[in-house]
Amino acid sequence: MNELYWVITLIISFVGVLLFYKFYGKTGLFIWLVLSTIISNIQTVKLVYLFGVETSLGNVLYGTTFLATDILNEKYGKEVARKSIFYCFSSMVAMTILMSLSLLYVPSVNDFANDSLITIFTLNIRITIASITGYVISQFYDTWLYSKLREKYKALWIRKSGSTMVSQLIDTFLFTAIAYIGEVPLMTVLSIGVSTYLFKLFINMLDTPIIYMAIKIKTREE
């Protein structure tokens, strides 16, 4: 059933990006970016099998961050797209600090969630650091490369796909190395890295029509 859930997640994520943009404009994309980065960081703790390979959960939702950033870049320019990177960075830092603080509280005798929170968010601190590092570096590179490709190529799909392919390779390498080396066997790390990037490439291919739909949307702001 994992493959079915993956397809459902993919559809919901793409529709979510379009609806947030339609009803809330660029602010909606900022909100989606913050939500998707935080939620995908939590999902990444879980390892699953998809199409016969082991990978971390959260690839679909995290993949939409590059889609949303490219929409911002295309419609509003590089500076607005880069502003979203700072929003996501601040949100992830705030989540890490607040959740780390929550783990320091002594639970009551009736508590049943503390052990689960420790399991998720103790590891999640390292994952968040990995995600912040990968996200910030790859997204800044993505916005820069997107703008450069925009100067040379008129075709939207070239700058969208080209910038995302390279920036996600950088993101996958940094994230996988920081998050998993020392936590799981090296072969598992390699497997996660390769499968994660392949899934990102597949999502990059599937979401190309979405950016064409997005640039034709008339938002409430407009």
Backbone as a ProteinNet text record, in pm:
[ID]
protein_1_A
[PRIMARY]
MNELYWVITLIISFVGVLLFYKFYGKTGLFIWLVLSTIISNIQTVKLVYLFGVETSLGNVLYGTTFLATDILNEKYGKEVARKSIFYCFSSMVAMTILMSLSLLYVPSVNDFANDSLITIFTLNIRITIASITGYVISQFYDTWLYSKLREKYKALWIRKSGSTMVSQLIDTFLFTAIAYIGEVPLMTVLSIGVSTYLFKLFINMLDTPIIYMAIKIKTREE
[TERTIARY]
81.1	0	84.5	215.2	298.9	296.2	299	299	169.3	57.6	-70.6	-70.3	-20.9	-13.4	80	187.2	282.3	216.1	137.7	66.4	-34.6	-107.1	-203.9	-133.5	-19.5	58.6	104.4	146	192.3	80.4	-36.7	-150.8	-189.4	-199.1	-236.4	-133.6	-6.4	100	94	77.1	69.8	-54.4	-166.6	-289.9	-277.2	-210.1	-190.2	-111.8	-4.8	75.3	-11.3	-88.8	-172.5	-282.1	-345.1	-453.3	-400.4	-289.6	-229.6	-191.4	-140.5	-103	-225.5	-325.8	-447.2	-515.4	-530.3	-609.8	-528.6	-398	-318.4	-200.1	-183	-76.2	61.5	157.9	293.6	302.9	215	211	174.2	84.1	45.8	162.1	247	365.4	465.3	477.3	562.8	512.5	379.9	320.1	343.5	321.6	341.2	485.5	578.8	719.9	754.4	704.3	731.3	670	543.4	476.3	547.7	581.4	639.3	778.6	857.6	990.8	982.6	893.2	879.3	824.1	716.5	653.5	745.6	812.9	901.1	1020	1064.6	1171.7	1127.6	1003.4	949.4	929.5	876.7	852.4	981.3	1090.8	1216.4	1270.7	1228.8	1272.6	1230.3	1120.8	1064.6	1122.8	1176.2	1226.4	1121.5	1099.4	996.4	1050.8	979.5	1009.7	908.7	959.7	875.4	929.9	844.5	882.8	1006.4	1016.3	1122.3	1252.7	1260.8	1383.7	1354.1	1455.3	1439.7	1472.4	1385.3	1405.7	1341.7	1377.2	1317.1	1186.5	1092.6	964.7	985.8	899.7	908.6	962.5	1003.7	1061.1	961.4	836	735.2	713.2	685.2	655.7	776.1	894.4	1014.2	1042	1008.6	1028.5	947.1	832.4	748.8	809.7	908.9	973.3	1048	1109.5	1178.8	1078.3	964.8	858.7	807.5	777.5	724.5	826.6	954	1058.9	1073	1062.9	1072.8	953.3	836.4	718.9	741.2	791.9	822	926.4	1028.4	1135.3	1081.3	996.2	940.8	845.4	760.5	656.7	701.8	790.4	821.8	970.8	1055.4	1197	1280.2	1411.4	1505.9	1503.2	1490.1	1495.1	1377.9	1259.4	1141.9	1159.4	1212.6	1237.1	1335.4	1437.3	1536.1	1478.5	1382.8	1317.9	1251.8	1194.6	1129.2	1229.1	1353.7	1456.8	1480	1483.5	1502.5	1382	1261.5	1142.1	1151.1	1188.5	1198.2	1310.9	1423.8	1536.5	1496.8	1432.2	1389.7	1290.4	1199.3	1096.9	1157.5	1252.7	1316.2	1401	1469.1	1547.7	1455.8	1345.4	1249.8	1190.3	1154.2	1099.1	1200.6	1324.7	1428.9	1447.8	1453.1	1471.7	1353.1	1232.8	1112.8	1090.2	1113.4	1093.8	1204	1324.7	1431.9	1399.8	1344.2	1304.6	1192.1	1098.9	985.8	1030	1141.9	1191.3	1252	1284.1	1344.5	1241.1	1114.8	1010	999.1	981.5	960.3	814.8	789.1	650.9	579	448.2	366.9	358.3	306.6	294.7	193	104.4	1.6	42.6	162.8	208	233.6	200.5	224.8	300.4	330.1	388.3	535.1	588.4	723.4	829.4	821.2	921.8	920.3	800.8	790	846.6	819.5	872.8	1025.6	1080	1225.9	1284.7	1221.6	1269.8	1269.4	1160.4	1147.1	1233.5	1223.6	1284.3	1429.3	1475.8	1618.5	1694.9	1648.8	1706.8	1676.1	1557.1	1515.3	1604.2	1671.8	1763.8	1875.1	1932.1	2036.5	1981.1	1861.8	1799.3	1769.4	1725.4	1696.9	1823.7	1933.9	2062.4	2100.9	2084.2	2114.9	2023.9	1897.7	1800.9	1826.9	1857.3	1886.4	2007.4	2112.2	2234.2	2207.4	2144.8	2114.8	2017.5	1915	1810.6	1865.9	1934.6	1982.6	2081.5	2179.6	2281.3	2218.9	2136	2077.8	1976.1	1898.8	1798	1861.4	1966.2	2035.9	2097	2152.3	2208.1	2097.9	1982.3	1869.6	1820	1803.2	1754.9	1856.4	1985.2	2090.4	2092.8	2092.5	2099.9	1973.8	1858.4	1732.1	1739.1	1789.6	1800.2	1897.9	2009.7	2107.5	2050	1979.7	1919	1807.3	1741.9	1634.5	1689.8	1812.4	1875.6	1913.2	1937.1	1986.3	1878.1	1776.4	1675.8	1534.3	1457.9	1320	1226.3	1262.2	1176.2	1173.6	1055.5	1039.5	1087.7	1058.8	1090.9	1242.4	1320.9	1466.3	1520.7	1484	1536.1	1478.1	1353.4	1291.4	1354.8	1361.5	1414.4	1565.1	1637.2	1782.2	1829.1	1770.1	1811.4	1775.7	1660.3	1615.7	1698.8	1733.4	1813.4	1947.5	2014.3	2146.7	2135.1	2042.5	2030.6	1984.4	1899.1	1854.7	1965.2	2056.7	2172.6	2258.4	2280.2	2355.4	2283.7	2153.3	2073.7	2076.2	2059.3	2055.7	2187.8	2297.6	2430.3	2453.7	2427.5	2452	2360.7	2232.9	2137.5	2167.4	2187.1	2209.9	2336.6	2442.1	2569.6	2558.4	2497.8	2489.2	2389	2276.5	2167.5	2190.7	2253.1	2250.5	2385.2	2496.1	2625.6	2650.9	2677.4	2695.9	2570.5	2454.9	2326.8	2280.1	2304.1	2265.2	2384.9	2386.6	2499.7	2527.3	2655.4	2698.1	2625.1	2603.6	2532.9	2389.6	2330.5	2195.2	2196.1	2300.2	2314.3	2321.9	2404.4	2417.8	2286	2218.6	2090	1987.3	1984	1890.9	1922.5	2052.9	2093.2	2054.6	2086	2055.7	1906.1	1833.4	1688.9	1620	1667.9	1608.8	1624.4	1743.9	1766.6	1685.3	1674.1	1594	1447.3	1396.6	1258.7	1242.5	1342.2	1336.6	1337.5	1419.3	1420.6	1284.6	1223.9	1092.7	988	993.1	899.4	924.4	1051.1	1086.6	1025.7	1024	964.7	812.5	751.9	606.3	553.6	631.9	579.2	606.7	674.7	698.2	567.9	466	338.2	272.9	303.1	241.2	287.8	415.3	464.5	402.2	373.3	303.2	161.5	97.3	-36.6	-31.7	72.4	82.2	100.5	183.5	209.7	88.1	-9.3	-131.4	-240.5	-218.3	-320.1	-326.8	-448.8	-472.1	-506.4	-416.7	-439.1	-536.2	-583	-672.2	-601.1	-470.4	-393.8	-401.8	-390.2	-390.5	-531.3
-121.7	0	126.7	114.5	234.3	314.3	241.8	310.4	389.7	333.6	403.9	528.9	516.9	633.5	739.6	694.4	787.9	869	802.5	871.2	970.6	928.7	1018	1140.4	1117	1227.8	1322.1	1265.5	1345.6	1436.4	1380.8	1457.8	1568.7	1532.6	1631.4	1744.4	1711.2	1811.6	1907.7	1854.4	1940.5	2030.1	1970	2048.5	2153.8	2115.6	2208.7	2331.6	2311.8	2424.5	2518.8	2462.4	2544.6	2618.2	2551.2	2614.7	2724	2697.1	2799.3	2922.1	2898.6	3010.7	3083.7	3008.3	3067.6	3159.3	3113.6	3188.9	3289.1	3265.5	3353.4	3417.9	3391.7	3453.6	3409.4	3499.8	3463.7	3435	3498.5	3466.8	3320.9	3269.9	3129.1	3036.7	3074.3	2993.6	2999	3116.7	3126.7	3032.2	3032.8	2946.4	2799.4	2764.4	2625.3	2581.1	2668.6	2636.4	2609.5	2692.2	2672.3	2540.7	2516.9	2393.1	2269.5	2273.5	2154.7	2123.9	2226.6	2199.8	2141.5	2194.5	2143.7	2001.6	1978.6	1846.5	1742.1	1777.7	1680.5	1644.6	1738.5	1707	1600.6	1607.9	1507.7	1374.4	1379.9	1258.1	1183.9	1258	1198	1096.8	1106.8	1010.2	868.6	858.7	727.5	675.9	553.8	488.5	391.2	392.8	308	243.2	141.3	81.5	131.8	186.7	231.9	175.2	106.1	47.1	-42	-110.4	-207.6	-153.8	-20.8	35.7	108.2	111.1	179.1	326.9	411.2	554.9	621.3	746.4	820.2	883.6	889.6	953	1104.4	1173.4	1318.8	1372.6	1283.1	1328.9	1407.4	1362.9	1429.9	1572	1582.9	1714	1806.5	1753.3	1836.4	1877.6	1789	1822.2	1941.9	1963.6	2077.8	2210.4	2207.9	2334.2	2394.1	2309.4	2358.7	2408.3	2339.4	2384.4	2521.6	2538.9	2666.5	2778.7	2748.8	2849.7	2890.6	2794.1	2826	2908.5	2883.4	2965.7	3109.5	3125.4	3259.7	3328.5	3253.5	3308.5	3351.4	3268.3	3296.5	3415.9	3421.8	3524.9	3655.3	3646.1	3764.9	3799.8	3712.7	3743.6	3673	3677.8	3605.1	3650.9	3781.6	3832.7	3784.1	3778.7	3727	3578.4	3504.5	3361.6	3339.3	3422.2	3408	3446.6	3535.7	3572.7	3450.4	3363.5	3242.5	3149.2	3150	3065.4	3108.1	3238	3288.5	3255.1	3260.8	3223.5	3077.2	2989.5	2846.9	2821.2	2887.5	2872.7	2913.1	3027.6	3076.1	2981.1	2927.3	2836.6	2706.5	2652	2527.2	2545.7	2659.6	2688.6	2702.6	2774.9	2793.9	2660.4	2573.9	2443	2360.2	2362.5	2284.8	2331.1	2461.9	2515.8	2482.7	2504.9	2484.5	2336.9	2248.8	2106	2051.4	2103.3	2061	2103.1	2221.4	2269.6	2184.8	2142.7	2063.3	1927.5	1875.8	1746.2	1754.9	1875.1	1893.1	1885.9	1906.1	1899.2	1757.4	1746.8	1615.8	1575.3	1461.8	1421	1375.7	1387.3	1340.7	1188.4	1132.7	986	933.7	1021.6	980.4	1004	1055.3	1084.8	956	959.7	843.8	881.8	1011.8	1057.1	1093.8	1109.3	1163.6	1076.5	945.5	856.2	866.3	876.4	889.1	1022.1	1128.3	1259.2	1259.7	1193.7	1185.3	1110.6	999.2	920.2	1002.8	1074.6	1150.1	1274.7	1354.4	1487	1491.2	1386.9	1381.3	1355.8	1258.8	1235.4	1351.6	1412.2	1518.5	1641.7	1661.6	1774.8	1760.9	1641.3	1617.1	1628.2	1576.1	1582.8	1727.1	1805.7	1945.9	2021.4	1992.7	2054.9	2015.9	1886.9	1839.6	1906.4	1917.5	1976.4	2124.6	2194.7	2338	2360.9	2282.2	2296.9	2269.6	2155.1	2118.6	2214.6	2252.5	2339.1	2476.1	2539.2	2675.7	2679.3	2589.1	2589.5	2556.2	2451.9	2409.8	2510	2571.6	2667.3	2796.7	2842.8	2960.9	2931.5	2811.3	2773	2761.2	2706.4	2688.3	2822.3	2920.2	3051.7	3120.2	3102.4	3161.7	3095.7	2961.8	2890	2912.4	2917.2	2942	3075.7	3178	3310.5	3310.2	3237.8	3229.2	3158	3048.1	2974.5	3054.6	3138	3222.5	3324	3367.8	3463.4	3398.3	3267.2	3198.8	3122.6	3073.7	2988.6	3044.1	3046	3092.7	2984.9	2859.3	2749	2737.5	2746.6	2740.7	2607.5	2497.5	2365.6	2344.4	2412.1	2395.4	2455	2580.1	2643.3	2581.6	2538.2	2475.6	2340.2	2254.4	2119.2	2121.4	2203.4	2207.6	2254.8	2364.9	2417.9	2322.4	2259.2	2168.4	2041.1	1986.9	1863.5	1882.3	1993.4	2016.7	2049.8	2138.2	2181.2	2066.6	1977.8	1865	1761.6	1751.9	1663.9	1715.2	1846.4	1907.5	1884.2	1906.6	1890.8	1746.6	1651.8	1509.8	1465.2	1505.7	1467.5	1523.3	1652.2	1714.9	1656.4	1643.5	1595	1451.3	1364.2	1222.2	1202.8	1273	1258.3	1304.5	1421.7	1477.2	1401.2	1362.5	1303.2	1157.3	1079.9	935	868	931.3	866.1	852.5	729.8	702	654.8	677.7	635.7	502.4	482.4	359.5	308.4	179.6	126	206.7	209.6	291.7	253.4	123.8	81.3	131.1	138.4	194.3	342.4	411.4	554.6	576.1	494.8	505.1	474.4	370	332.5	444.3	504.1	614.1	733.3	764.9	878.4	861.5	744.4	719.2	716.4	641.4	630.3	764.2	841.3	972.4	1063.2	1063.4	1149.9	1104.3	973.1	922.4	961	951.8	993.7	1143.5	1221.7	1366.5	1398.5	1324.2	1344.6	1312.3	1205.3	1165.5	1271.6	1321.9	1427	1554.2	1584.3	1700.4	1691.5	1572.1	1551.8	1568.6	1512.7	1517.5	1657.1	1737.2	1868.1	1978	1943.3	2043.8	2101.1	2017.6	2077.2	2166.7	2143	2221.6	2367	2389.7	2527.5	2601.8	2529.8	2591.8	2631.4	2546.3	2578.7	2696.7	2699.9	2804.2	2942.8	2953.7	3086.1	3142.2	3054.5	3101.5	3138	3103.9	3130.9	3280.1	3331.8	3467.5	3460.3	3510.1	3504	3613.4	3605.3	3708.9	3844.1	3841.5	3966.2	4034.2	3953.5	4009.2	4048
0	0	0	28	34.3	-96.2	-208.3	-337.4	-358.6	-314.6	-325.8	-238.8	-116.2	-27.5	-85.5	-151.3	-211.6	-322.9	-406	-514	-456.6	-352.3	-288.8	-230.3	-163.6	-107.8	-217.6	-329.9	-443.6	-494.8	-512.2	-562.7	-464.7	-336.7	-234.7	-229.3	-240	-232.9	-351.4	-472.1	-590.4	-586.4	-550.3	-540	-429.6	-321.1	-210.6	-252.8	-327.8	-376.5	-460.6	-551.8	-639.7	-563.2	-467.5	-391.3	-299.3	-233.1	-146.5	-229	-349.2	-434.1	-487.9	-527.5	-583.1	-482.2	-359.8	-262	-180.7	-167.3	-81.7	-153.2	-282.8	-357.5	-310.4	-321.1	-281	-131.5	-51.5	92.4	113.2	30.6	38.9	10.9	-83.6	-112.6	3.1	66.5	185.5	294.1	315.8	418	382.6	256.7	214.4	234.4	202.6	219.7	365.6	454.9	597.7	645.5	609.2	649.9	594.9	468.2	404.7	458.6	488.8	543.2	683.9	766.4	903.4	903.4	828.1	827	764.1	655.7	590.9	679.4	763.2	858.1	957.3	1001.3	1093.4	1020.3	898.8	821.6	788.6	772.5	729.4	829.8	955.3	1057	1019.6	944.9	911.2	779.5	783	662.9	610.6	480.1	420.4	293.5	246.3	117	14.9	-94.9	-205.1	-335	-406.5	-534.6	-520.5	-405.9	-384.7	-330.8	-303.5	-248.4	-117.6	-31.1	98	83	135.5	128.2	248.8	271.9	383.3	338.5	429.6	400.8	396.3	329.4	324.4	193.7	102	-24.7	-109	-109.1	-190.2	-139.8	-11.3	45.6	35.2	63	53.6	-90.3	-184.3	-325.3	-369.9	-306.8	-344.5	-300.6	-210.9	-172.5	-291.4	-372.9	-491.9	-595.1	-604.9	-695	-654.1	-525.2	-476.2	-492.7	-465.2	-482	-627.4	-718.6	-861.2	-908.4	-853.7	-888.1	-842.5	-720.7	-669.7	-757	-795.6	-879.6	-1014.9	-1072.2	-1204.5	-1202.7	-1101.4	-1097.8	-1033.1	-932.7	-853	-848.1	-901	-905.9	-800.4	-820.3	-736	-590.8	-567.1	-430.4	-346.3	-406.8	-334.9	-306.1	-402.5	-382	-268.1	-261.9	-154.5	-18.6	-18.2	107.7	170.7	87.3	138.8	207	161.4	222.5	367.4	391.6	527.5	616.1	558.5	635.1	681.1	589.6	623	721.9	700.4	791.5	933.5	947.9	1079.5	1143.8	1064.1	1117.3	1167.6	1093	1134.6	1260.6	1269.3	1389	1509.8	1492.1	1601.8	1646.7	1550.4	1585.2	1664	1620.7	1687.9	1832.1	1852.6	1987.6	2077.1	2026.8	2108.9	2140.9	2042.8	2068.8	2159.1	2146.3	2236.4	2379.4	2395.5	2528.2	2586.2	2501.7	2550.2	2604	2552.6	2599.4	2738.7	2784.1	2916.4	3028.7	2994.7	3095.7	3151.8	3282.4	3345.4	3323.4	3259.2	3231.1	3357.6	3354.9	3467.8	3464.3	3570.1	3578.8	3477.5	3431	3335.1	3189.4	3170.2	3033.8	2956.1	2828.2	2741.9	2614.3	2597.3	2470.6	2480	2601.3	2614.9	2547.6	2565.2	2505.2	2352.9	2296.5	2150.7	2103.4	2178.2	2142.2	2148.8	2251.8	2264.8	2145.1	2108	1994.9	1866.6	1843.9	1719.3	1718.5	1823.7	1817.5	1866.2	1934.4	1963.6	1834.7	1756.4	1624.8	1532.4	1551.1	1462	1471.9	1585.9	1598.4	1494.6	1485.6	1386.6	1245.6	1226.1	1095	1057.1	1154.9	1127.9	1088.9	1159.7	1123.4	980.4	949.5	814.6	712.5	747.7	656.4	634.8	744.7	733.5	643.4	666.6	586.8	439.3	413.4	275.3	210.1	285.3	230.1	192.8	285.5	261.7	145.2	146.1	40.5	-95.1	-98.9	-227.3	-279.9	-191	-237.2	-287.4	-221.3	-271.4	-408.9	-422	-550.9	-655.3	-615.5	-706.7	-760.5	-671	-715.9	-807.6	-775.9	-860	-997.8	-1000.5	-1127.6	-1210.4	-1145.4	-1215.8	-1289	-1220.6	-1281.8	-1398.3	-1383.8	-1491.1	-1613.4	-1589.2	-1700.3	-1765.7	-1686.8	-1740.4	-1840.2	-1818.1	-1909.3	-2042.5	-2041.6	-2160.6	-2236.8	-2162.9	-2226.7	-2205.8	-2313.1	-2302.8	-2249.3	-2270.9	-2229.1	-2076.7	-2019.2	-1874.2	-1818	-1887.3	-1832.4	-1821.1	-1906	-1899.8	-1771.1	-1742.2	-1620.8	-1494.6	-1502.5	-1385.8	-1356.8	-1457.1	-1437.4	-1414.1	-1491.2	-1479.1	-1343.6	-1294.5	-1164.6	-1051.6	-1061.7	-956.1	-952.3	-1068	-1072.4	-1002.3	-1031.2	-973.2	-824.6	-789	-649.8	-559.4	-610.9	-529.3	-511.8	-607.7	-590.2	-474.5	-470.3	-359.7	-228	-226.9	-105.1	-55.5	-147.2	-108.7	-49.5	-111.1	-61.7	78.8	97.3	227.1	334.3	301.7	401	441.8	345.1	375.1	456.7	419.7	490.9	635.4	656.5	791.7	878.2	819.2	897.5	934	845.3	863.4	888.1	847.6	869.5	1020.1	1064	1205.8	1275.2	1212.4	1271.1	1213.3	1084.8	1015.7	936.6	896.1	819.4	693.1	653.4	540.4	412	390.6	270.3	271.1	390.2	401	369.3	415.9	385.2	234.5	167	22.2	-48	2.5	-55.8	-40.2	79.3	104.9	14.6	2.5	-79.5	-225.7	-281.7	-423.3	-446.7	-362.8	-381.8	-361	-262.3	-237.1	-357.9	-416.4	-532.6	-653	-671.9	-783.5	-768.2	-645.6	-621.9	-646	-606.5	-629.2	-778.5	-855	-999.6	-1060.4	-1011.5	-1062.6	-1029.3	-906.7	-865.2	-945.8	-972	-1052.6	-1191.9	-1247.3	-1378.9	-1372.2	-1266.8	-1254.7	-1222.9	-1150.3	-1111	-1213	-1325.2	-1428.9	-1485.3	-1514.6	-1559.6	-1454.1	-1326.1	-1219.6	-1225.2	-1256.4	-1262.7	-1381.2	-1491.1	-1603.4	-1562.4	-1482.4	-1432.4	-1336.7	-1253.4	-1151.2	-1211.9	-1315.2	-1371.5	-1446.8	-1478.5	-1543.8	-1442.9	-1316.8	-1214.2	-1183.9	-1177.3	-1130.9	-983	-901.5	-756.4	-714	-589.9	-537.5	-529.5	-507.6	-506.2	-641.4	-748.1	-882.8	-926.6
[MASK]
++++++++++++++++++++++++++++++++++++++++++++++++++++++++++++++++++++++++++++++++++++++++++++++++++++++++++++++++++++++++++++++++++++++++++++++++++++++++++++++++++++++++++++++++++++++++++++++++++++++++++++++++++++++++++++++

